Amino acid sequence: MKKPKVIRTITLSLSLGALIGAIDSPLNISKVSTPVSYSTPGMVGFGAVPSAPMPQITPTSVVIGAATTHSGAGDWYATANGQVITTGDANSYGDLSQTALNSPIIAFVPTPDQRGYWMAASDGAVYAFGDAKNYGDLSQTKLNGPIVAMLSTPSGGGYWLVATDGGVFTFGDARFYGSMGGQHLNAAVVGAGATPSGLGYWLAASDGGVFTFGDAPFYGSMGGQSLNAQVMAMAPTSDGKGYWLVANDGGVFTFGDARFYGSLGSALPNTPISSIIPSPNNLGYWLLSPDSFKYSFSIIANERTFSNSSAIVAAAQSQVGPVTSGGFCNPYGPCEEWCALFSSWVWNRGGVPSVSDGFTGDLYNWAATHTNVISGTSTPAAGDIAFYGTSPANTATSVHAGVVVQVWPDGSIITVEGDSGPGPDGYLGVTINGPFQAGRSTEVDGDPIYGYGEPQ
C-alpha cells in the first residue's frame, strides 16, 4: 500500500545576508531491475543561477540542508548525522560525523561572514564551528515539538530555534516577538525566515499557512488552498519585502517581491524537494533535492543493529529514485500498490527470504511468525520494516511500510519507502523519509507506526 506523500520534518534554515539565505520462498530477484536515479542534481537552479555540481564525497545520511557562498562558487551540504560536505570555495570548519548525537541534525546555518556555521538538532542541541559562537540551546529542555528551523540574527550574535508546534526560542541577541506555541495549528510548522533588520520573523506551516511577528509583513500564504503536495520550507527575499514557499513536489509559490523563476511541480516523476535557497541577489534560487544524492548510510552511534542490517540498508538505499512505468507498475512485482513488495525485496536482498505480497499486513504477519515483531512504541533497529496504520488486520488498518535505515537514541528514524513520494497515484517512487520522531509519525506521514518487523 502506498503513502500519498512523504513529508520530512526538516528544513533548510537560512542565515541573513548570505542566504536569507519500510510464501516462505525468496522473491525471484532476477526479475528486478534497478530504478533510474532522479534526473535532477542535488541543487536545482532556476533563474540566473546554475544547478550546483554534485559533491564528490558520498553523504552518510540524508542531506538536510545546503548553503551557497557569497561568491556563488561553492556550497555546503549538511546531513542528518552532522556530516558537512563542501564544494568550490566553501570552507570546512569541522563537523559532527564522528560525534555521538542524541538526535538528528535538522538545520545548518552559516554565520553572516561565512567564516563559521551552526548546526541544530531536533532535540534543540546547537553546535558551533569556526567563528560561530554557542549562545545556548534546548538540549536539556522538554519540548512540545521537535526543532525544525534555526535562524541567525544579522550580527551573528544570536539565533532563533523554531519548533513544529510554532514555539520560538531566542538566544544571544535574538529577540522574542511572539510565536504560535500553545495555539491551535491546522498543520505543523516546517520553516521560518527572519527579516533583514532582525526585528521580526515569519513561520510557515506544511499547509502553506504563514504567520508573522515583529516587523515581518504578511504578503499572503497558501493556507486554505488545495495543494498537490505539502509545503516544506520558506525563504524571504533579501530586502524582506517578500518570500517564497516550496512544496515537496517542487512547486514554488511567490509572495510580495519574490519572483517566480520556475519550479518542478509539473514534472513527472516528481522529485522530492525539501528546501529553497535564494541567490544573494534574488535573481534566482535553488531547490534542494535530497533524494538525488547517492548515499552510504552509516551506523549511528549506539544504534541497535543485526548481522544483516548493513546488507538490508545497502539494498534499500540502492533503489532510491523514480519508478516511471505508471499504473502502479514497478520493478518488484505486479502492477499494484507496491510498498510491501519493495520492503520484501529489500529483505530478500539482505538475506531474509520473506513473503512477496502486496499487502503490508501479510508481510507483518510473516515477520511475526518467522522472525520477530516489536510494537510501534519500541525503538527499532536498522534493517527493520516500519508498518504504518493501526494493525495488520486489513488494508484499511495497515496502510504502508518502509525500511528503517538509521535510528537515533531519541527514537528518530530515517526510512526508505517504496510507492512513496510526491506525485499522482501510480507514478510514485522509492524515497527517503525523515529524519522524524517515530512516535510522532502521524504528524509527519498522516498515520502512526503500529509495529516493526525485525529481520532476525
C-alpha positions in Angstrom: 0.0 0.0 0.0 1.2 3.5 -0.6 1.6 6.7 1.3 0.4 9.6 -0.8 3.1 11.9 0.4 6.4 11.9 2.1 6.9 14.8 4.4 10.2 15.4 6.1 10.2 17.4 9.3 13.3 19.1 8.2 14.1 22.4 6.6 17.0 24.4 5.5 17.4 27.3 7.9 18.7 30.5 6.4 21.3 32.9 7.8 20.7 36.5 6.9 22.6 38.1 4.2 24.2 35.1 2.6 21.1 33.0 2.2 18.1 34.9 3.5 19.5 33.0 2.7 10.0 0.4 5.4 5.2 -17.7 0.9 8.3 -18.8 2.5 10.4 -18.9 -0.6 12.5 -16.0 -1.6 11.3 -13.4 -4.2 12.6 -14.1 -7.7 15.1 -11.2 -7.7 16.3 -12.0 -11.2 13.2 -10.1 -12.4 14.1 -6.9 -10.6 15.8 -4.0 -12.3 17.3 -1.0 -10.6 15.1 2.2 -10.9 16.8 5.1 -12.6 18.0 8.0 -10.4 16.2 11.3 -10.3 17.4 13.3 -13.2 17.8 16.4 -11.2 21.0 17.5 -9.5 21.1 17.8 -5.7 20.6 21.6 -6.0 18.4 22.5 -9.0 18.9 26.1 -10.2 16.3 28.4 -11.6 16.6 32.0 -12.9 20.1 33.4 -13.2 21.8 30.6 -11.2 23.1 27.3 -12.5 22.3 23.9 -10.9 25.1 23.1 -8.4 27.6 20.3 -9.2 27.2 17.2 -7.1 29.8 16.8 -4.3 32.4 14.1 -4.8 32.1 12.9 -1.2 29.3 10.4 -0.5 26.9 11.5 2.2 26.5 9.1 5.1 23.0 10.3 6.0 20.3 12.3 4.2 21.2 15.8 3.2 19.1 18.1 5.4 20.3 21.5 4.3 22.6 23.4 1.9 24.0 26.9 1.6 25.9 28.8 -1.1 28.9 31.1 -0.6 28.7 34.8 -1.2 30.6 34.4 -4.5 28.2 31.6 -5.7 31.3 29.5 -6.4 30.9 27.0 -3.6 28.3 25.1 -1.5 28.0 23.5 1.9 25.8 20.3 2.3 24.9 19.1 5.8 23.5 15.7 6.7 21.3 14.4 9.5 24.3 12.7 11.2 26.2 16.0 11.2 28.5 15.5 8.2 29.4 18.7 6.3 30.5 18.4 2.7 32.0 21.4 0.9 32.4 22.2 -2.8 34.2 25.1 -4.5 35.2 28.0 -2.3 33.1 26.9 0.7 35.4 26.2 3.6 35.0 23.4 6.1 35.3 24.4 9.8 34.5 20.9 11.1 31.5 18.7 11.5 29.8 16.1 13.8 30.2 13.0 11.7 32.3 11.3 14.4 30.2 12.6 17.2 27.6 10.5 19.1 24.4 12.5 18.7 21.2 12.0 20.6 19.0 13.5 17.8 19.5 14.1 14.1 20.7 17.4 12.7 17.9 19.3 11.1 19.4 22.8 10.4 22.7 24.2 9.0 23.2 28.0 9.2 26.4 29.8 8.1 27.4 32.9 10.1 26.9 36.3 8.3 30.6 36.4 7.3 30.6 32.7 6.3 33.6 32.0 8.5 31.7 29.6 10.5 28.4 27.9 10.9 25.9 26.4 13.3 24.1 23.1 13.3 21.0 22.4 15.3 19.5 19.0 16.2 15.8 18.2 16.5 16.2 18.0 20.3 17.3 21.6 20.4 21.1 21.0 20.7 23.2 23.6 19.0 26.8 23.0 17.7 29.1 25.9 16.6 32.1 25.8 14.3 34.5 28.4 13.0 33.6 31.9 14.2 30.1 30.8 15.2 29.5 31.0 18.9 27.2 28.9 21.0 24.8 31.1 22.9 22.8 28.3 24.4 20.4 25.6 23.4 17.4 23.5 24.4 19.0 20.0 24.7 18.1 19.8 28.4 14.6 21.2 27.8 11.4 19.2 27.3 9.9 20.4 24.1 6.3 20.1 22.9 7.5 19.6 19.4 10.9 18.9 17.8 13.0 21.8 16.5 12.7 22.2 12.7 14.4 25.5 11.9 17.2 27.8 13.1 17.8 31.5 12.1 20.8 33.7 12.6 20.5 37.4 13.7 22.0 39.9 11.3 25.0 40.4 13.7 25.6 36.7 14.1 25.4 37.3 17.8 22.4 35.2 18.4 19.8 32.9 16.9 16.3 31.6 17.0 15.2 28.0 17.2 11.7 27.1 15.9 9.7 24.0 16.8 6.9 22.2 14.9 4.3 23.5 17.3 5.2 27.0 16.4 7.3 27.6 19.5 10.1 30.2 19.1 13.2 30.2 21.3 15.8 33.0 21.5 19.5 33.0 22.3 22.2 35.7 22.3 20.9 39.0 20.8 17.9 37.3 19.2 14.7 39.0 20.5 11.3 37.3 21.0 8.5 38.8 19.0 5.9 36.1 19.6 5.1 32.6 18.4 2.4 30.1 17.7 3.3 27.9 20.7 0.2 27.0 22.6 -2.0 28.0 19.6 -4.2 25.7 17.5 -2.5 24.9 14.2 -4.0 23.2 11.2 -0.6 21.9 10.3 2.9 21.7 11.8 5.4 24.5 11.3 8.1 23.4 8.9 10.1 26.5 8.2 11.0 30.1 9.2 12.7 33.2 8.0 13.9 36.4 9.7 13.6 40.0 8.4 16.8 41.9 7.4 16.6 44.0 10.5 16.4 41.0 12.8 13.3 42.7 14.4 10.8 40.1 13.2 10.3 36.7 11.6 7.9 34.5 9.6 6.8 31.0 10.4 5.5 28.7 7.6 3.3 25.6 8.1 3.1 22.5 6.0 -0.4 23.5 4.7 1.1 26.8 3.4 0.0 28.9 6.3 2.3 31.9 7.1 2.5 33.6 10.5 4.2 37.0 11.0 5.8 38.5 14.1 7.6 41.8 14.9 8.3 43.8 11.7 7.7 40.9 9.4 4.9 41.9 7.0 2.3 39.4 5.7 2.3 39.1 1.9 0.0 36.2 1.6 0.0 32.4 2.0 -1.3 29.1 0.7 -3.3 28.4 3.8 -6.7 27.2 2.9 -5.7 26.4 -0.6 -5.7 23.0 -2.3 -2.1 21.8 -2.6 -0.8 18.9 -4.6 2.0 18.4 -2.0 2.7 19.8 1.4 4.9 22.9 1.9 8.4 22.0 3.1 10.2 25.3 3.6 10.1 29.1 3.2 12.7 31.7 2.3 12.5 35.5 2.5 13.9 37.8 -0.2 17.0 39.7 0.8 15.1 43.0 1.3 12.4 41.3 3.4 9.6 42.5 1.1 8.5 39.1 0.0 9.1 35.4 0.4 9.0 32.0 -1.4 7.3 28.8 -0.2 8.3 25.5 -1.7 6.3 22.2 -1.7 7.5 18.6 -1.6 6.7 18.2 -5.3 8.9 21.1 -6.2 6.1 23.6 -6.6 7.2 27.2 -5.8 4.8 29.9 -4.6 5.8 33.6 -4.5 4.6 36.5 -2.4 5.5 40.2 -2.2 8.5 41.0 -4.3 9.6 37.4 -4.6 9.8 36.5 -8.3 8.9 33.2 -9.9 11.8 31.7 -11.9 10.4 28.2 -12.4 9.6 25.0 -10.5 9.4 21.2 -10.7 5.8 21.0 -9.7 4.5 19.9 -13.1 7.3 17.4 -13.9 6.7 13.6 -13.7 8.1 11.8 -11.9 8.1 14.4 -9.1 11.5 14.9 -7.5 11.1 15.3 -3.7 12.2 18.8 -2.7 13.0 19.8 0.9 14.2 23.4 0.7 14.5 26.6 -1.4 17.7 28.6 -1.3 17.6 32.1 -2.9 20.6 33.6 -4.6 22.1 36.6 -2.8 20.8 39.0 -5.5 17.3 37.5 -5.6 17.8 36.7 -9.4 17.2 33.0 -8.9 17.0 30.2 -6.4 18.0 26.6 -5.9 15.7 23.7 -4.9 17.3 21.1 -2.7 16.6 17.5 -3.8 17.9 15.2 -1.1 16.9 12.0 -2.9 19.1 12.9 -5.8 22.3 12.2 -3.8 23.9 8.8 -3.8 24.1 7.7 -0.1 26.0 5.2 2.0 24.1 5.3 5.2 26.4 4.9 8.2 25.6 3.2 11.6 24.5 5.8 14.1 26.4 5.7 17.4 24.6 3.4 19.9 22.3 2.3 17.1 20.8 -1.3 17.5 21.7 -3.5 14.6 21.5 -7.1 13.3 24.1 -9.1 11.5 22.3 -8.4 8.2 21.4 -4.8 8.9 24.1 -3.3 6.7 23.1 -5.5 3.7 19.5 -4.5 4.1 20.3 -0.8 4.4 22.6 -1.1 1.3 19.8 -2.8 -0.7 17.3 -0.1 0.3 19.5 2.9 -0.4 20.5 1.5 -3.8 16.9 1.8 -5.0 16.1 5.4 -4.3 14.7 7.0 -7.4 11.6 7.3 -9.5 9.6 4.4 -10.9 8.3 5.8 -14.2 6.1 3.0 -15.6 2.8 4.4 -14.3 -0.3 2.5 -13.4 1.5 1.2 -10.2 3.8 -0.9 -12.3 7.1 -1.4 -10.5 10.3 -3.4 -10.6 9.4 -5.5 -7.5 6.2 -7.4 -8.5 2.9 -7.0 -10.3 1.3 -3.7 -11.2 -0.3 -2.9 -7.8 0.4 -0.7 -4.8 3.9 -1.9 -4.0 5.4 -0.6 -0.8 5.2 -4.1 0.7 6.7 -5.6 -2.4 9.6 -3.2 -2.2 10.2 -3.9 1.6 10.1 -7.6 0.9 12.5 -7.3 -2.0 14.9 -5.4 0.3 14.8 -8.0 2.9 15.4 -10.7 0.3 18.4 -8.9 -0.9 19.6 -8.6 2.7 19.3 -12.4 3.3 15.8 -12.6 4.7 13.6 -14.9 2.5 10.4 -13.0 3.3 7.0 -13.4 1.6 6.4 -11.4 -1.6 3.0 -9.9 -1.1 1.4 -6.6 -2.0 -0.4 -6.3 1.4 1.6 -4.8 4.2 -0.4 -6.8 6.9 0.7 -10.1 5.3 4.3 -9.0 5.5 3.9 -8.1 9.1 2.3 -11.4 9.9 5.1 -13.2 8.1 7.6 -11.5 10.3 5.6 -12.3 13.4 5.8 -16.0 12.5 9.2 -16.3 11.0 11.5 -13.6 12.6 10.2 -11.1 15.1 8.0 -8.1 15.5 8.0 -5.3 18.1 5.5 -2.6 18.9 5.3 0.7 17.3 6.3 2.4 20.6 9.6 0.4 20.7 12.9 1.7 19.3 13.6 -0.1 16.0 16.9 -1.2 14.5 18.4 -0.5 11.2 17.0 -3.1 8.8 13.6 -3.3 10.4 10.4 -2.7 8.4 8.1 0.0 9.8 4.4 -0.7 9.4 2.1 2.3 9.3 -1.6 2.3 10.4 -3.2 0.7 13.5 -3.0 -3.1 13.0 -2.2 -5.7 10.3 -5.9 -6.7 10.1 -6.8 -5.3 6.7 -6.0 -2.8 4.0 -7.7 0.0 6.0 -5.7 -0.6 9.1 -2.3 -1.5 7.6 -1.7 1.2 5.0 2.1 1.4 4.3 5.5 0.1 5.0 9.1 1.3 4.7 12.6 0.0 5.6 14.4 1.7 8.6 17.9 2.7 7.6 19.1 4.9 10.5 18.0 5.2 14.2 19.0 7.8 16.8 18.9 7.4 20.6 15.9 9.7 20.9 13.9 7.4 18.6 14.2 9.5 15.5 14.5 7.4 12.3 15.1 7.6 8.6 13.3 5.2 6.3 13.5 4.2 2.6 10.0 3.6 1.3 8.6 2.3 -2.0 5.4 3.5 -3.7 6.1 6.8 -1.9 6.8 10.5 -2.5 5.0 13.4 -4.1 3.1 12.9 -7.3 -0.1 11.3 -8.6 -1.2 7.8 -7.8 0.6 5.2 -9.8 3.6 7.4 -10.5 5.4 7.3 -7.2 8.9 6.0 -6.5 11.4 4.9 -3.8 12.0 7.9 -1.5 13.9 8.7 1.7 11.6 9.7 4.6 13.0 11.6 7.6 14.6 12.1 9.9 11.4 12.2 12.0 10.5 11.1 15.5 8.8 7.7 15.1 6.4 8.3 17.9 5.2 11.4 16.0 4.7 9.7 12.7 1.1 10.8 12.5 2.3 14.4 12.2 4.8 13.5 9.5 3.1 10.9 7.4 -0.5 11.0 8.5 -0.5 7.6 10.2 1.1 6.1 13.3 3.6 3.2 13.2 1.8 0.2 14.7 4.8 -2.1 14.7 8.2 -3.1 13.3 9.2 -6.3 11.6 12.7 -7.4 12.5 14.9 -9.3 10.2 16.1 -11.7 12.9 
